[in-house]
Amino acid sequence: MPPASSTSPTLHLACGKIASGKSTLTARLAQMPRTVRISEDSLLAQLYPGQIASLADYAACAARLRAAVAPLALQMLQAGVSVVLDFPANTPASRAWMRDLFQQADVPHVLHYLDVPDAECKARLRQRNASGLHPFSTSDAQFDAITRHFVPPDASEGFDIVRIAA
């Protein structure tokens, strides 16, 4: 992973299926100096406890959260702080929102793409669910439904992509 310069704030983004390791990676990235991590799962769980029961619920709550987080992320980047967005950059639409952030802030970015097979993600997901440590529990059927919307990033979208294989 390219190092973020202490004089150049960087926006770090994560793309990968559920349980591919996005939160683990973003937690590690956030250990860099002058770096802040913003976690969608943590914020959604705190702001909407028990209110996200379907993909439509998630989409509505996540849209409101993105609208609230965007100005904060921009302020941090413009103040010289690197930002790690632990939000899924899993569709062209979600990535367009993220691209707008680094373009508005005029800062470098890295899109970390965790390329992990479904079977491995599901095995990790079952372990995560069993641990009870994650704010959301996702079934295999929900994984399949959500993964149908997953679109791997493409260089034509204008991102600096770092692919991380399983």
C-alpha positions as CSV (number, residue, x, y, z in Angstrom):
1,M,0.0,0.0,0.0
2,P,1.4,3.4,-0.9
3,P,2.3,5.5,2.2
4,A,0.4,8.7,2.8
5,S,2.7,11.6,3.1
6,S,2.5,13.6,6.3
7,T,2.2,16.8,4.1
8,S,-0.3,15.3,1.7
9,P,-3.6,14.0,3.2
10,T,-4.9,11.0,1.4
11,L,-8.4,9.6,1.1
12,H,-8.3,5.8,1.5
13,L,-11.3,3.8,0.2
14,A,-12.1,0.1,0.5
15,C,-13.9,-2.1,-2.0
16,G,-14.7,-5.8,-1.3
17,K,-17.6,-8.1,-0.6
18,I,-19.0,-8.6,2.9
19,A,-16.4,-10.1,5.2
20,S,-13.6,-9.7,2.6
21,G,-11.5,-7.8,5.2
22,K,-12.4,-4.1,4.6
23,S,-12.8,-3.2,8.2
24,T,-9.6,-5.0,9.2
25,L,-7.7,-3.2,6.5
26,T,-9.2,0.2,7.3
27,A,-8.4,-0.2,11.0
28,R,-4.8,-0.9,10.1
29,L,-4.6,2.1,7.7
30,A,-6.0,4.3,10.4
31,Q,-3.0,3.6,12.5
32,M,-0.9,5.9,10.3
33,P,-0.1,9.3,11.7
34,R,-2.6,12.1,11.1
35,T,-5.2,9.6,9.9
36,V,-8.9,9.2,10.9
37,R,-11.1,6.3,10.1
38,I,-14.9,6.7,9.6
39,S,-16.8,3.4,9.9
40,E,-20.2,3.1,8.2
41,D,-21.1,0.0,10.1
42,S,-20.4,1.6,13.5
43,L,-22.2,4.8,12.7
44,L,-25.2,3.0,11.2
45,A,-25.5,0.7,14.3
46,Q,-25.4,3.7,16.6
47,L,-27.7,6.0,14.6
48,Y,-30.2,3.4,13.5
49,P,-30.3,0.6,16.1
50,G,-32.7,-2.1,15.1
51,Q,-33.9,-0.1,12.1
52,I,-32.0,-1.8,9.3
53,A,-33.9,-5.0,8.4
54,S,-33.7,-5.0,4.6
55,L,-31.5,-3.9,1.8
56,A,-33.9,-1.0,1.2
57,D,-33.5,0.1,4.9
58,Y,-29.7,0.0,4.5
59,A,-29.8,2.0,1.3
60,A,-31.9,4.8,2.9
61,C,-29.9,5.0,6.1
62,A,-26.6,4.8,4.3
63,A,-27.6,7.6,2.0
64,R,-28.4,9.9,4.9
65,L,-25.1,8.9,6.6
66,R,-23.1,9.7,3.4
67,A,-24.8,13.1,3.2
68,A,-23.8,13.8,6.8
69,V,-20.2,12.4,6.6
70,A,-19.2,14.0,3.3
71,P,-18.7,17.6,4.7
72,L,-16.9,16.3,7.7
73,A,-14.5,14.1,5.6
74,L,-13.9,17.1,3.3
75,Q,-13.0,19.4,6.2
76,M,-10.6,16.8,7.6
77,L,-8.9,16.3,4.3
78,Q,-8.6,20.1,3.7
79,A,-7.2,20.4,7.2
80,G,-4.4,18.0,6.3
81,V,-5.7,14.9,7.9
82,S,-5.9,11.6,5.9
83,V,-9.3,9.9,6.0
84,V,-10.0,6.2,5.8
85,L,-13.6,5.6,4.7
86,D,-14.7,2.2,6.0
87,F,-17.7,2.4,3.6
88,P,-18.1,-0.2,0.9
89,A,-16.9,1.2,-2.5
90,N,-18.8,-1.7,-4.1
91,T,-20.8,-0.1,-6.9
92,P,-20.0,2.5,-9.5
93,A,-22.6,4.8,-7.7
94,S,-20.9,4.5,-4.3
95,R,-17.5,5.0,-5.9
96,A,-18.8,8.2,-7.7
97,W,-19.7,9.7,-4.3
98,M,-16.2,8.9,-3.0
99,R,-14.5,10.2,-6.2
100,D,-16.3,13.5,-5.6
101,L,-14.8,13.7,-2.2
102,F,-11.2,13.4,-3.2
103,Q,-11.8,15.6,-6.2
104,Q,-13.4,18.4,-4.1
105,A,-10.7,18.2,-1.5
106,D,-8.0,18.0,-4.3
107,V,-6.1,15.3,-2.5
108,P,-4.6,11.9,-3.5
109,H,-6.6,8.8,-2.9
110,V,-6.2,5.0,-2.9
111,L,-9.0,2.5,-3.6
112,H,-8.0,-0.7,-1.8
113,Y,-9.8,-3.6,-3.6
114,L,-10.0,-6.8,-1.6
115,D,-10.5,-9.5,-4.2
116,V,-11.7,-12.4,-2.1
117,P,-13.7,-15.4,-3.4
118,D,-17.3,-15.8,-2.2
119,A,-16.6,-19.0,-0.4
120,E,-13.9,-17.4,1.7
121,C,-16.0,-14.4,2.5
122,K,-18.9,-16.7,3.6
123,A,-16.6,-18.7,5.9
124,R,-15.3,-15.4,7.4
125,L,-18.9,-14.2,7.7
126,R,-20.0,-17.2,9.6
127,Q,-17.1,-16.8,12.0
128,R,-17.9,-13.1,12.4
129,N,-21.5,-13.8,13.1
130,A,-20.6,-16.5,15.7
131,S,-18.3,-14.1,17.4
132,G,-21.0,-11.5,18.0
133,L,-18.5,-8.7,17.8
134,H,-19.8,-7.1,14.6
135,P,-22.8,-4.8,14.9
136,F,-24.7,-6.6,12.1
137,S,-25.3,-10.3,11.4
138,T,-25.6,-11.4,7.8
139,S,-26.9,-14.7,6.5
140,D,-25.6,-16.5,3.5
141,A,-28.8,-15.6,1.7
142,Q,-28.3,-11.9,2.5
143,F,-24.7,-12.2,1.4
144,D,-25.8,-13.6,-1.9
145,A,-28.5,-10.9,-2.4
146,I,-26.1,-8.1,-1.5
147,T,-23.2,-9.5,-3.6
148,R,-25.5,-9.5,-6.7
149,H,-25.0,-5.7,-6.6
150,F,-21.2,-5.9,-6.3
151,V,-19.2,-4.4,-9.2
152,P,-15.4,-4.7,-9.1
153,P,-13.7,-1.4,-9.7
154,D,-12.4,-0.6,-13.1
155,A,-9.5,1.7,-14.0
156,S,-11.8,3.6,-16.3
157,E,-13.6,5.0,-13.2
158,G,-10.6,7.2,-12.5
159,F,-9.3,5.6,-9.3
160,D,-5.8,4.6,-8.1
161,I,-6.6,1.0,-7.4
162,V,-4.5,-1.3,-5.2
163,R,-5.8,-4.9,-5.6
164,I,-5.3,-7.2,-2.6
165,A,-5.9,-10.8,-3.4
166,A,-7.1,-13.3,-0.8
